[in-house]
Amino acid sequence: MTREEHFYSLHGELIKFYQIIENDIKWIYSFMLEGNPNKTRMNVSNYTLGQILNELKRLDNSDDNPCISPADYKFLNKMTDKRNYWCHQCYIDFVYEDNCFKSKEFNTVYDKLIKDYSQASQVVQNVQELKLKLRR
């Protein structure tokens, strides 16, 4: 696999991770809140990531025994900006360069992708495990 192909593959998976994380965060909130989780999930379906994170963090910390780690909250709070970068800006940062996939700019973006992918792959696992635990 070339670096270009690897970039495309990681980029697609990263976007998938962001979608899964956002959806699972809404489910986690719905499972943590008293009442019908399906009804709550419908009620928060149009919340932005920022809105649902604020609600979840407030609820999660209300008993001084949070389920989500500070490191994961830190990542989640930055996720909107990261997602926006990968959806709307990353290609612009290198695609106009001569021989763009061999450019210094591409290498910079590629290194950033590997870092963000690594972080997101861990957070998506943590979030999915918590969602399954709370669903039981």
Beta strands, then each sheet from edge to edge (+ up, - down):
end
